[in-house]
Amino acid sequence: MLVRGDLPLRTRWSLVATSVRRRLRPAPVYWVRLGKGSAPVSHADYGVDWETMRTIVVDRAYAYDYRDAVVVDVGAHKGCFGAWALEQGARAVVSYEPEQVNFALLAECAASYRAEGHDWSVHRAAVGGVTGSADLHVMGASWGHALAPSAGADADELGLQRVPVVAMGDVLAEAARKAAGRELVVKVNAEGAECSIVLETPLSAWKRVTEFLVEVHSWAPCTLDELNGYLAGAGLDPDPSGTVDWVARLSRSGRSRPVAAEPE
């Protein structure tokens, strides 16, 4: 990350300072400058947060031209994706994260961007096919919390948190009102719950979406082909050229915007 010339200098300097401080003067959380605000890196979860930042900021797994778009972030973790989307020019970000510790850091992260004039709202909730509540399986690694964990995840499980669940149809309706005709980009990383999020949401709601980026997990009870087939009915088509590793991309038919802006 430190040698990438397309990363802002202050971001690279902040990464260096974080690495040094972790060794010389440890703290519970370190804050990395990204755009006008700062994203958190936890001391206890350092490897996970560093890898998350690398995947988003350096590998650009969610690359897209976010300029003036409204972005929905389902499974927001601690806010790195939302911060990066704003740094890439997003008009607004709406984030959903159910786990208590992650959400506290997400909320602090978003506040640092709102203080600089950005529009970033956060909700402590999971997202699913229907509104209600559910048990969230809390894992040892902060990116593994799940409503639908894999069969072999028991050894890493720390306990359960009862969390509210918001219907994806309602999420998309609210975001579409906020977008008011602008591009609506949706990112989902729901640790196996992506099937219910997509397949239980009416196609009419998905017709509001311009770009859909989803992490597809091996233990999810549906295949990527099933997700693609369903969303084709809403005019969202697979875009293999934009797929990075496990992140699948679907784009609205006939869109003219490029997949990603060139780094500044």
C-alpha positions as CSV (number, residue, x, y, z in Angstrom):
1,M,0.0,0.0,0.0
2,L,2.8,2.4,0.8
3,V,4.4,2.4,-2.7
4,R,1.2,3.0,-4.6
5,G,1.6,6.3,-6.3
6,D,-2.1,6.8,-6.8
7,L,-2.7,6.9,-3.1
8,P,-2.7,10.4,-1.6
9,L,0.5,11.2,0.1
10,R,-1.2,11.9,3.4
11,T,-2.8,8.5,3.2
12,R,0.5,6.8,2.7
13,W,2.1,8.9,5.5
14,S,-0.8,7.9,7.8
15,L,-0.3,4.2,7.1
16,V,3.4,4.5,7.9
17,A,2.6,6.4,11.2
18,T,0.1,3.7,12.1
19,S,2.5,0.9,11.5
20,V,5.2,2.6,13.6
21,R,2.8,3.6,16.4
22,R,1.5,0.1,16.7
23,R,5.0,-1.1,17.6
24,L,6.2,1.8,19.7
25,R,3.0,3.1,21.4
26,P,0.1,0.8,21.0
27,A,-3.5,2.1,21.2
28,P,-6.9,0.4,20.9
29,V,-7.6,2.1,17.5
30,Y,-5.5,3.9,14.9
31,W,-7.0,6.3,12.4
32,V,-5.8,6.4,8.8
33,R,-6.4,9.5,6.7
34,L,-8.5,8.7,3.6
35,G,-9.8,11.8,1.8
36,K,-11.2,14.4,4.2
37,G,-11.8,12.0,7.1
38,S,-10.2,9.0,8.8
39,A,-10.9,5.3,8.7
40,P,-10.2,3.0,11.8
41,V,-7.7,0.2,12.2
42,S,-8.1,-1.7,15.4
43,H,-5.1,-2.9,17.3
44,A,-6.7,-6.2,18.3
45,D,-8.0,-6.8,14.8
46,Y,-5.0,-5.2,13.0
47,G,-4.5,-7.9,10.3
48,V,-8.2,-8.0,9.3
49,D,-8.5,-4.2,9.1
50,W,-5.2,-3.8,7.2
51,E,-6.3,-6.5,4.7
52,T,-9.7,-4.9,4.4
53,M,-8.1,-1.6,3.6
54,R,-5.7,-3.1,1.1
55,T,-8.6,-4.9,-0.7
56,I,-10.6,-1.7,-1.0
57,V,-8.1,1.0,-1.5
58,V,-5.2,-0.8,-3.3
59,D,-6.8,-3.8,-5.1
60,R,-9.9,-1.7,-5.8
61,A,-12.2,-4.7,-5.5
62,Y,-15.2,-2.3,-5.7
63,A,-13.8,0.0,-8.4
64,Y,-16.4,2.3,-10.0
65,D,-16.9,5.9,-11.0
66,Y,-18.6,7.0,-7.8
67,R,-18.8,10.7,-8.7
68,D,-22.1,12.2,-7.6
69,A,-23.6,8.7,-6.9
70,V,-25.6,7.7,-3.8
71,V,-24.0,4.6,-2.4
72,V,-25.6,1.9,-0.2
73,D,-23.2,-0.1,1.9
74,V,-24.6,-3.3,3.3
75,G,-22.2,-5.0,5.7
76,A,-20.2,-1.8,6.3
77,H,-17.8,-3.3,8.8
78,K,-15.8,-0.3,10.3
79,G,-16.3,2.1,7.4
80,C,-13.4,1.7,5.1
81,F,-15.5,1.2,1.9
82,G,-17.8,4.1,2.7
83,A,-14.8,6.3,3.3
84,W,-13.2,5.3,0.1
85,A,-16.4,5.8,-1.9
86,L,-16.6,9.4,-0.6
87,E,-13.0,9.9,-1.4
88,Q,-13.8,8.7,-4.9
89,G,-16.5,11.4,-5.2
90,A,-19.7,9.8,-4.0
91,R,-22.4,12.3,-3.2
92,A,-23.7,10.3,-0.2
93,V,-23.2,7.0,1.6
94,V,-25.8,5.0,3.6
95,S,-24.3,2.2,5.7
96,Y,-25.7,-0.8,7.5
97,E,-23.7,-2.7,10.1
98,P,-25.3,-4.9,12.8
99,E,-22.4,-5.8,15.0
100,Q,-22.0,-3.6,18.1
101,V,-18.2,-3.1,18.1
102,N,-17.9,-2.6,14.4
103,F,-20.8,-0.2,14.4
104,A,-19.3,2.0,17.1
105,L,-16.1,2.4,15.0
106,L,-18.2,2.9,11.8
107,A,-20.2,5.7,13.5
108,E,-17.0,7.4,14.6
109,C,-15.6,7.0,11.1
110,A,-18.7,8.5,9.5
111,A,-18.7,11.4,12.0
112,S,-15.2,12.4,10.9
113,Y,-16.5,12.7,7.3
114,R,-19.7,14.5,8.2
115,A,-17.5,17.1,10.1
116,E,-15.9,17.9,6.7
117,G,-19.3,18.3,5.0
118,H,-19.9,14.8,3.6
119,D,-23.3,13.1,3.7
120,W,-22.9,9.7,5.4
121,S,-25.6,8.1,7.5
122,V,-25.2,4.9,9.4
123,H,-27.6,2.3,10.8
124,R,-27.0,-0.4,13.3
125,A,-29.0,-3.1,11.5
126,A,-28.6,-6.2,9.3
127,V,-30.3,-6.2,5.9
128,G,-32.4,-9.1,4.7
129,G,-35.4,-10.0,2.6
130,V,-37.9,-8.9,5.2
131,T,-38.0,-6.7,8.2
132,G,-37.7,-8.3,11.6
133,S,-34.9,-9.4,14.0
134,A,-32.3,-12.2,14.0
135,D,-29.4,-13.7,15.9
136,L,-26.1,-12.4,14.6
137,H,-23.2,-14.9,15.1
138,V,-20.3,-12.9,16.4
139,M,-16.9,-14.3,15.3
140,G,-13.4,-13.9,16.5
141,A,-12.5,-12.0,13.3
142,S,-14.5,-8.8,12.9
143,W,-15.2,-9.4,9.2
144,G,-16.8,-12.8,9.8
145,H,-20.0,-11.9,11.8
146,A,-22.9,-13.5,10.1
147,L,-26.6,-14.2,10.2
148,A,-25.9,-17.3,8.1
149,P,-22.4,-18.6,9.0
150,S,-20.7,-21.5,7.3
151,A,-21.0,-25.0,8.7
152,G,-17.5,-25.0,10.0
153,A,-17.6,-21.6,11.7
154,D,-18.5,-22.8,15.2
155,A,-14.9,-22.9,16.5
156,D,-14.5,-19.2,15.8
157,E,-17.9,-18.1,17.2
158,L,-17.9,-15.9,20.4
159,G,-21.6,-15.6,20.9
160,L,-24.8,-14.1,19.6
161,Q,-26.2,-10.6,19.3
162,R,-29.9,-10.0,18.7
163,V,-30.1,-7.4,15.9
164,P,-32.8,-5.7,13.9
165,V,-33.1,-6.6,10.3
166,V,-34.3,-4.1,7.6
167,A,-35.8,-5.3,4.4
168,M,-33.7,-4.6,1.3
169,G,-36.7,-3.3,-0.5
170,D,-37.1,-0.5,2.1
171,V,-33.3,0.2,2.0
172,L,-33.5,0.7,-1.8
173,A,-36.6,2.8,-1.7
174,E,-35.1,5.2,0.8
175,A,-31.8,5.4,-1.1
176,A,-33.7,6.0,-4.4
177,R,-35.5,8.9,-2.8
178,K,-32.1,10.3,-1.6
179,A,-30.6,9.8,-5.1
180,A,-33.4,11.6,-6.8
181,G,-32.5,10.5,-10.2
182,R,-28.7,10.2,-9.7
183,E,-26.8,6.9,-9.9
184,L,-27.6,4.5,-7.1
185,V,-24.7,2.1,-6.4
186,V,-25.2,-0.9,-4.0
187,K,-22.4,-2.9,-2.3
188,V,-23.3,-6.0,-0.3
189,N,-21.0,-8.1,1.8
190,A,-23.3,-10.1,4.1
191,E,-21.4,-13.3,4.8
192,G,-23.7,-15.7,3.2
193,A,-27.0,-13.8,3.5
194,E,-26.7,-12.3,0.0
195,C,-29.2,-14.8,-1.3
196,S,-32.1,-13.7,0.8
197,I,-31.1,-10.0,0.3
198,V,-31.3,-10.4,-3.4
199,L,-33.9,-13.1,-4.1
200,E,-36.5,-12.0,-1.5
201,T,-36.4,-8.4,-2.7
202,P,-39.0,-7.5,-5.4
203,L,-37.5,-6.8,-8.8
204,S,-39.2,-3.4,-8.8
205,A,-36.9,-2.3,-6.0
206,W,-33.8,-3.5,-7.9
207,K,-34.9,-1.5,-11.0
208,R,-33.8,1.6,-9.1
209,V,-30.1,0.4,-8.9
210,T,-27.5,1.4,-11.4
211,E,-24.6,-0.8,-10.2
212,F,-24.6,-3.8,-7.9
213,L,-21.4,-5.1,-6.3
214,V,-21.8,-8.3,-4.2
215,E,-19.4,-10.6,-2.4
216,V,-20.6,-14.2,-3.1
217,H,-19.7,-16.8,-0.4
218,S,-19.2,-20.5,-1.0
219,W,-21.7,-21.5,1.7
220,A,-24.5,-19.3,0.6
221,P,-27.7,-21.3,-0.3
222,C,-27.7,-20.0,-3.9
223,T,-25.3,-19.6,-6.8
224,L,-24.0,-16.6,-8.6
225,D,-25.9,-17.8,-11.6
226,E,-29.1,-17.7,-9.7
227,L,-28.5,-14.2,-8.5
228,N,-27.6,-13.1,-12.0
229,G,-30.7,-14.8,-13.5
230,Y,-33.0,-13.1,-11.0
231,L,-31.5,-9.6,-11.3
232,A,-31.6,-9.8,-15.1
233,G,-35.3,-9.3,-14.7
234,A,-34.5,-5.8,-13.2
235,G,-32.1,-4.9,-16.1
236,L,-28.9,-5.7,-14.2
237,D,-26.4,-7.7,-16.2
238,P,-23.2,-9.5,-15.2
239,D,-20.1,-7.5,-16.0
240,P,-17.2,-10.0,-15.9
241,S,-14.7,-7.4,-16.8
242,G,-15.3,-5.6,-13.5
243,T,-15.3,-8.7,-11.3
244,V,-12.4,-9.0,-8.9
245,D,-11.8,-12.3,-7.1
246,W,-15.0,-13.0,-5.1
247,V,-16.7,-9.6,-5.8
248,A,-19.3,-10.0,-8.6
249,R,-20.5,-6.9,-10.5
250,L,-23.8,-6.3,-12.2
251,S,-24.5,-3.2,-14.2
252,R,-27.6,-1.6,-15.6
253,S,-28.2,-2.3,-19.2
254,G,-27.2,0.6,-21.5
255,R,-25.4,2.6,-18.9
256,S,-22.8,5.0,-20.3
257,R,-20.6,5.6,-17.2
258,P,-17.2,3.8,-17.1
259,V,-16.6,1.0,-14.6
260,A,-14.0,3.1,-12.7
261,A,-12.5,6.5,-12.8
262,E,-8.8,6.8,-13.4
263,P,-7.0,7.4,-10.1
264,E,-6.1,11.1,-9.5
